[in-house]
Amino acid sequence: MTPAGPEPGAPPAGAAPGLGGGPLAGLRVLDLATLFAGPLAATLLGDFGAEVVKVEHPHRPDPSRGHGPAKDGVGLWWKQLGRNKRTMTLDLSTPGGRDTLLRLAATADVVVENFRPGTLERWGLGWEALSAANPRLVLARVTAFGQHGPCARRPGFGTLAEAMSGFAAITGEPDGPPTLPPFGLADSIAALTCAYAVMTALAGRDRTGRGQVVDLAIIEPILTVLGPHPLWYDQLGYVQPRTGNRSANNAPRNTYRSADGRWLAVSASAQSIAERVLRLVGRPELICEPWFATGSGRAAHTEVIDEAVGGWVARHKADDVVAAFEEAEAAVALVYDVRDVMADPQFAALGTVTGVEDPELGPLRMQNVLFRLSGTPGGIRWAGRPHGADTESVLTELGLTGAEISALRLEGAL
């Protein structure tokens, strides 16, 4: 990991031309998107070496810079979301901004955008224009509802996807309201999907020589990860109800409170694990019940199983519960908050949270790259940069003269 440069606003060390190492070195990505799926997809590509150029409006930067807590006036969420990205400003609605974006697109492999359908076309930057500038370009279009259909032009965020996908309907206690997650779940799933879609489109380009459009609707990936709900309904008319922490498919599966007030999660998806748990808590006779032989059978007798497991956990301290489960080779985990995550030895062994030196805020700790590669690992070269910090260097590398850059500034395009 290469630390950022020594002065705020200075280019990151080794950032010209901004490629760095990793298996995606040499890939150039223009990130035109905001909040959060599109930008996170670009971050994932940058983590493994792609050169990502973040293009923001001169006067309306990515709102993630102002989301959540800040330190010394610097948004901390952006430090993660903007990592490994060079930042420049460009008003795409101006003639100069349009022409400059087309010049940038001619040098790029991927453009990621999340404007409402028709917006890029209105600016003269639709697929036809971008593809004419660069026939090998992949354009990833990440929107709430996709590029066509009755909802396509509606504004939308991940929250609507969490509602429309059926996620909220099955989340929460049985007698409580549908529950939305307190973080960008649908956006994050869409970001992972987008990064995968981009790499798939690039693999297609390797065979055909031509780029293509990725049309990704945020309402769709979260529906996929929910599992076979459409299939169940289609074949059986079955609609999964809210079950809280319990599962309709196996038991025990719940959170239980220990004698010292800590919460632990227990899961027994495998038959052998379920048997170990019930022996551990002193209820081996339940294993002999006919219904115990299947996950659905155990789920139908959740009250009995929860009483056995929950009662045993409540009589023991949390550390003793974990030790006993480990000795019995049964699955258990303490319910962590972020303080526990930062101190956990397993996360530490994996390097899940890593340090980054930032010229604005000094040492930072944030999530590391998503996975480890043995031969061509990714890494965090720098945290999110100030708004427009690399505008001059990006445009100079593009071949614009000082006079041309000044003209763009006078026009209001930068």
ABEGO torsion letter per residue (X at the ends): XBBBBABBGBBBBGAOAGAEBEAABGBBBBBABBOAAAAAAAAAAAAAGBBBBBBBBAABBBAAAABEBBBGGBBAAAAAAABGBBBBBBBAABAAAAAAAAAAAAABABBBBABBBGAAAAAGABAAAAAAABAABBBBBBBAAEABEAAAABBBBAAAAAAAAGAAAABEBAABBBBBBABBAAAAAAAAAAAAAAAAAAAAAAAAGBBBBBBBBAAAAAAAAAEAAAAAAAAAGBBBBBAEABBAABOBBBBBBBAAGBBBBBBBABAAAAAAAAAAAGBAAAAABAAAABAAAAAAAAAAAAAAAAAAAAABBAAAAAAAAAAAGBBBBBBBBAAAAAABAAAAAAGABBBBBBAAAEBBBBBBBABBBAABBBEBABBBBBBGAAAAAAAAAAGBBAAAAAAAAAAGAX
